[in-house]
Amino acid sequence: LPVGPAGNSSGYWAFAAGKPGQQCELQYETDLRKIAADYGYRASHAMAVDPCNQSVYDPLQTADVFGVLIRGEVVHGPAGRPPQMILIRVEGNSVIAAQIE
């Protein structure tokens, strides 16, 4: 799902599309009208959305989860926490999933 710079580190981040115990995958929604119509949330930029529980995650914000900041704060819906984050490194022509939370 969304990939972007990981702040001051030398890597990038991404969201894991699947969530443990669910058959739905998160989607990266760029159509702001669709987010408003389907999820009831007025977004100002692209968001990660969960079609199973109608939650919306903001990839530009972080949430404190037991003292750890995790990208993808829940901004709408019943989700209890952000999706799993993956730290990604780019080495030459390779993209490496360096760490998953």
PyMOL commands that place a pseudoatom at each C-alpha (Angstrom):
pseudoatom trace, name=CA, resn=LEU, resi=1, chain=A, elem=C, hetatm=0, pos=[0.000, 0.000, 0.000]
pseudoatom trace, name=CA, resn=PRO, resi=2, chain=A, elem=C, hetatm=0, pos=[1.198, 3.589, 0.417]
pseudoatom trace, name=CA, resn=VAL, resi=3, chain=A, elem=C, hetatm=0, pos=[4.918, 4.039, 0.261]
pseudoatom trace, name=CA, resn=GLY, resi=4, chain=A, elem=C, hetatm=0, pos=[6.706, 7.195, 1.308]
pseudoatom trace, name=CA, resn=PRO, resi=5, chain=A, elem=C, hetatm=0, pos=[9.873, 8.563, 2.903]
pseudoatom trace, name=CA, resn=ALA, resi=6, chain=A, elem=C, hetatm=0, pos=[10.420, 7.376, 6.459]
pseudoatom trace, name=CA, resn=GLY, resi=7, chain=A, elem=C, hetatm=0, pos=[11.225, 10.762, 7.944]
pseudoatom trace, name=CA, resn=ASN, resi=8, chain=A, elem=C, hetatm=0, pos=[14.904, 11.311, 8.671]
pseudoatom trace, name=CA, resn=SER, resi=9, chain=A, elem=C, hetatm=0, pos=[15.932, 7.695, 8.121]
pseudoatom trace, name=CA, resn=SER, resi=10, chain=A, elem=C, hetatm=0, pos=[17.487, 6.346, 4.959]
pseudoatom trace, name=CA, resn=GLY, resi=11, chain=A, elem=C, hetatm=0, pos=[14.507, 4.141, 4.148]
pseudoatom trace, name=CA, resn=TYR, resi=12, chain=A, elem=C, hetatm=0, pos=[10.886, 4.239, 3.093]
pseudoatom trace, name=CA, resn=TRP, resi=13, chain=A, elem=C, hetatm=0, pos=[7.738, 2.849, 4.686]
pseudoatom trace, name=CA, resn=ALA, resi=14, chain=A, elem=C, hetatm=0, pos=[4.721, 0.937, 3.442]
pseudoatom trace, name=CA, resn=PHE, resi=15, chain=A, elem=C, hetatm=0, pos=[1.571, -0.571, 4.935]
pseudoatom trace, name=CA, resn=ALA, resi=16, chain=A, elem=C, hetatm=0, pos=[0.936, -4.290, 4.923]
pseudoatom trace, name=CA, resn=ALA, resi=17, chain=A, elem=C, hetatm=0, pos=[-2.155, -4.795, 2.738]
pseudoatom trace, name=CA, resn=GLY, resi=18, chain=A, elem=C, hetatm=0, pos=[-3.477, -7.754, 4.707]
pseudoatom trace, name=CA, resn=LYS, resi=19, chain=A, elem=C, hetatm=0, pos=[-4.554, -7.753, 8.336]
pseudoatom trace, name=CA, resn=PRO, resi=20, chain=A, elem=C, hetatm=0, pos=[-4.321, -10.830, 10.561]
pseudoatom trace, name=CA, resn=GLY, resi=21, chain=A, elem=C, hetatm=0, pos=[-7.648, -12.640, 10.808]
pseudoatom trace, name=CA, resn=GLN, resi=22, chain=A, elem=C, hetatm=0, pos=[-9.357, -10.721, 7.994]
pseudoatom trace, name=CA, resn=GLN, resi=23, chain=A, elem=C, hetatm=0, pos=[-10.053, -11.612, 4.403]
pseudoatom trace, name=CA, resn=CYS, resi=24, chain=A, elem=C, hetatm=0, pos=[-10.236, -7.992, 3.204]
pseudoatom trace, name=CA, resn=GLU, resi=25, chain=A, elem=C, hetatm=0, pos=[-7.134, -6.131, 2.163]
pseudoatom trace, name=CA, resn=LEU, resi=26, chain=A, elem=C, hetatm=0, pos=[-6.484, -2.479, 2.815]
pseudoatom trace, name=CA, resn=GLN, resi=27, chain=A, elem=C, hetatm=0, pos=[-6.755, -0.267, -0.233]
pseudoatom trace, name=CA, resn=TYR, resi=28, chain=A, elem=C, hetatm=0, pos=[-4.990, 2.979, -1.069]
pseudoatom trace, name=CA, resn=GLU, resi=29, chain=A, elem=C, hetatm=0, pos=[-7.781, 5.306, -2.183]
pseudoatom trace, name=CA, resn=THR, resi=30, chain=A, elem=C, hetatm=0, pos=[-6.878, 8.442, -4.144]
pseudoatom trace, name=CA, resn=ASP, resi=31, chain=A, elem=C, hetatm=0, pos=[-10.458, 9.423, -5.064]
pseudoatom trace, name=CA, resn=LEU, resi=32, chain=A, elem=C, hetatm=0, pos=[-11.474, 11.846, -2.312]
pseudoatom trace, name=CA, resn=ARG, resi=33, chain=A, elem=C, hetatm=0, pos=[-15.135, 11.750, -3.402]
pseudoatom trace, name=CA, resn=LYS, resi=34, chain=A, elem=C, hetatm=0, pos=[-15.157, 7.969, -3.031]
pseudoatom trace, name=CA, resn=ILE, resi=35, chain=A, elem=C, hetatm=0, pos=[-13.701, 8.223, 0.495]
pseudoatom trace, name=CA, resn=ALA, resi=36, chain=A, elem=C, hetatm=0, pos=[-16.473, 10.667, 1.422]
pseudoatom trace, name=CA, resn=ALA, resi=37, chain=A, elem=C, hetatm=0, pos=[-19.243, 8.622, -0.216]
pseudoatom trace, name=CA, resn=ASP, resi=38, chain=A, elem=C, hetatm=0, pos=[-18.154, 5.112, 0.802]
pseudoatom trace, name=CA, resn=TYR, resi=39, chain=A, elem=C, hetatm=0, pos=[-16.559, 5.797, 4.186]
pseudoatom trace, name=CA, resn=GLY, resi=40, chain=A, elem=C, hetatm=0, pos=[-18.244, 8.994, 5.396]
pseudoatom trace, name=CA, resn=TYR, resi=41, chain=A, elem=C, hetatm=0, pos=[-14.930, 10.822, 5.824]
pseudoatom trace, name=CA, resn=ARG, resi=42, chain=A, elem=C, hetatm=0, pos=[-13.928, 14.070, 4.109]
pseudoatom trace, name=CA, resn=ALA, resi=43, chain=A, elem=C, hetatm=0, pos=[-10.250, 13.587, 3.259]
pseudoatom trace, name=CA, resn=SER, resi=44, chain=A, elem=C, hetatm=0, pos=[-7.885, 16.229, 1.908]
pseudoatom trace, name=CA, resn=HIS, resi=45, chain=A, elem=C, hetatm=0, pos=[-5.439, 13.687, 0.443]
pseudoatom trace, name=CA, resn=ALA, resi=46, chain=A, elem=C, hetatm=0, pos=[-5.232, 9.989, -0.427]
pseudoatom trace, name=CA, resn=MET, resi=47, chain=A, elem=C, hetatm=0, pos=[-5.927, 7.578, 2.438]
pseudoatom trace, name=CA, resn=ALA, resi=48, chain=A, elem=C, hetatm=0, pos=[-5.637, 3.877, 3.195]
pseudoatom trace, name=CA, resn=VAL, resi=49, chain=A, elem=C, hetatm=0, pos=[-9.111, 2.388, 3.694]
pseudoatom trace, name=CA, resn=ASP, resi=50, chain=A, elem=C, hetatm=0, pos=[-10.444, -0.884, 5.066]
pseudoatom trace, name=CA, resn=PRO, resi=51, chain=A, elem=C, hetatm=0, pos=[-13.524, -2.066, 3.153]
pseudoatom trace, name=CA, resn=CYS, resi=52, chain=A, elem=C, hetatm=0, pos=[-14.289, -4.686, 5.848]
pseudoatom trace, name=CA, resn=ASN, resi=53, chain=A, elem=C, hetatm=0, pos=[-14.843, -2.313, 8.749]
pseudoatom trace, name=CA, resn=GLN, resi=54, chain=A, elem=C, hetatm=0, pos=[-15.068, 1.063, 6.958]
pseudoatom trace, name=CA, resn=SER, resi=55, chain=A, elem=C, hetatm=0, pos=[-12.003, 2.468, 8.756]
pseudoatom trace, name=CA, resn=VAL, resi=56, chain=A, elem=C, hetatm=0, pos=[-9.857, 5.209, 7.221]
pseudoatom trace, name=CA, resn=TYR, resi=57, chain=A, elem=C, hetatm=0, pos=[-6.127, 5.541, 7.935]
pseudoatom trace, name=CA, resn=ASP, resi=58, chain=A, elem=C, hetatm=0, pos=[-4.104, 8.702, 7.299]
pseudoatom trace, name=CA, resn=PRO, resi=59, chain=A, elem=C, hetatm=0, pos=[-0.652, 7.748, 5.950]
pseudoatom trace, name=CA, resn=LEU, resi=60, chain=A, elem=C, hetatm=0, pos=[0.685, 11.230, 6.793]
pseudoatom trace, name=CA, resn=GLN, resi=61, chain=A, elem=C, hetatm=0, pos=[-0.082, 10.966, 10.525]
pseudoatom trace, name=CA, resn=THR, resi=62, chain=A, elem=C, hetatm=0, pos=[1.297, 8.753, 13.267]
pseudoatom trace, name=CA, resn=ALA, resi=63, chain=A, elem=C, hetatm=0, pos=[-0.434, 7.230, 16.269]
pseudoatom trace, name=CA, resn=ASP, resi=64, chain=A, elem=C, hetatm=0, pos=[1.015, 6.315, 19.656]
pseudoatom trace, name=CA, resn=VAL, resi=65, chain=A, elem=C, hetatm=0, pos=[0.527, 2.573, 20.161]
pseudoatom trace, name=CA, resn=PHE, resi=66, chain=A, elem=C, hetatm=0, pos=[1.874, 1.528, 23.579]
pseudoatom trace, name=CA, resn=GLY, resi=67, chain=A, elem=C, hetatm=0, pos=[4.575, 4.216, 23.427]
pseudoatom trace, name=CA, resn=VAL, resi=68, chain=A, elem=C, hetatm=0, pos=[5.601, 3.521, 19.826]
pseudoatom trace, name=CA, resn=LEU, resi=69, chain=A, elem=C, hetatm=0, pos=[4.718, 5.908, 17.006]
pseudoatom trace, name=CA, resn=ILE, resi=70, chain=A, elem=C, hetatm=0, pos=[3.191, 4.046, 14.077]
pseudoatom trace, name=CA, resn=ARG, resi=71, chain=A, elem=C, hetatm=0, pos=[2.348, 5.665, 10.750]
pseudoatom trace, name=CA, resn=GLY, resi=72, chain=A, elem=C, hetatm=0, pos=[-1.254, 5.535, 9.533]
pseudoatom trace, name=CA, resn=GLU, resi=73, chain=A, elem=C, hetatm=0, pos=[-3.350, 6.980, 12.337]
pseudoatom trace, name=CA, resn=VAL, resi=74, chain=A, elem=C, hetatm=0, pos=[-6.993, 5.847, 12.374]
pseudoatom trace, name=CA, resn=VAL, resi=75, chain=A, elem=C, hetatm=0, pos=[-8.972, 8.980, 11.468]
pseudoatom trace, name=CA, resn=HIS, resi=76, chain=A, elem=C, hetatm=0, pos=[-12.389, 7.364, 10.992]
pseudoatom trace, name=CA, resn=GLY, resi=77, chain=A, elem=C, hetatm=0, pos=[-14.047, 4.070, 11.838]
pseudoatom trace, name=CA, resn=PRO, resi=78, chain=A, elem=C, hetatm=0, pos=[-13.785, 1.366, 14.483]
pseudoatom trace, name=CA, resn=ALA, resi=79, chain=A, elem=C, hetatm=0, pos=[-10.208, 0.155, 13.866]
pseudoatom trace, name=CA, resn=GLY, resi=80, chain=A, elem=C, hetatm=0, pos=[-8.295, -0.057, 17.116]
pseudoatom trace, name=CA, resn=ARG, resi=81, chain=A, elem=C, hetatm=0, pos=[-4.866, 0.715, 15.692]
pseudoatom trace, name=CA, resn=PRO, resi=82, chain=A, elem=C, hetatm=0, pos=[-3.027, 1.619, 12.494]
pseudoatom trace, name=CA, resn=PRO, resi=83, chain=A, elem=C, hetatm=0, pos=[-2.165, -1.114, 9.993]
pseudoatom trace, name=CA, resn=GLN, resi=84, chain=A, elem=C, hetatm=0, pos=[1.177, -2.910, 10.216]
pseudoatom trace, name=CA, resn=MET, resi=85, chain=A, elem=C, hetatm=0, pos=[4.026, -0.763, 8.954]
pseudoatom trace, name=CA, resn=ILE, resi=86, chain=A, elem=C, hetatm=0, pos=[6.936, -2.078, 6.907]
pseudoatom trace, name=CA, resn=LEU, resi=87, chain=A, elem=C, hetatm=0, pos=[10.269, -0.255, 6.771]
pseudoatom trace, name=CA, resn=ILE, resi=88, chain=A, elem=C, hetatm=0, pos=[11.658, -0.462, 3.254]
pseudoatom trace, name=CA, resn=ARG, resi=89, chain=A, elem=C, hetatm=0, pos=[15.216, 0.086, 2.027]
pseudoatom trace, name=CA, resn=VAL, resi=90, chain=A, elem=C, hetatm=0, pos=[16.255, 0.726, -1.545]
pseudoatom trace, name=CA, resn=GLU, resi=91, chain=A, elem=C, hetatm=0, pos=[19.644, -0.726, -2.448]
pseudoatom trace, name=CA, resn=GLY, resi=92, chain=A, elem=C, hetatm=0, pos=[20.600, -0.205, -6.074]
pseudoatom trace, name=CA, resn=ASN, resi=93, chain=A, elem=C, hetatm=0, pos=[17.807, -1.771, -8.118]
pseudoatom trace, name=CA, resn=SER, resi=94, chain=A, elem=C, hetatm=0, pos=[16.448, -3.763, -5.173]
pseudoatom trace, name=CA, resn=VAL, resi=95, chain=A, elem=C, hetatm=0, pos=[13.614, -2.885, -2.803]
pseudoatom trace, name=CA, resn=ILE, resi=96, chain=A, elem=C, hetatm=0, pos=[14.040, -4.661, 0.543]
pseudoatom trace, name=CA, resn=ALA, resi=97, chain=A, elem=C, hetatm=0, pos=[11.466, -5.040, 3.301]
pseudoatom trace, name=CA, resn=ALA, resi=98, chain=A, elem=C, hetatm=0, pos=[13.899, -4.349, 6.134]
pseudoatom trace, name=CA, resn=GLN, resi=99, chain=A, elem=C, hetatm=0, pos=[11.546, -4.514, 9.111]
pseudoatom trace, name=CA, resn=ILE, resi=100, chain=A, elem=C, hetatm=0, pos=[7.894, -5.122, 9.873]
pseudoatom trace, name=CA, resn=GLU, resi=101, chain=A, elem=C, hetatm=0, pos=[6.506, -3.919, 13.157]
for i in range(1, 101): cmd.bond("trace and resi %d" % i, "trace and resi %d" % (i + 1))
show_as sticks, trace
zoom trace
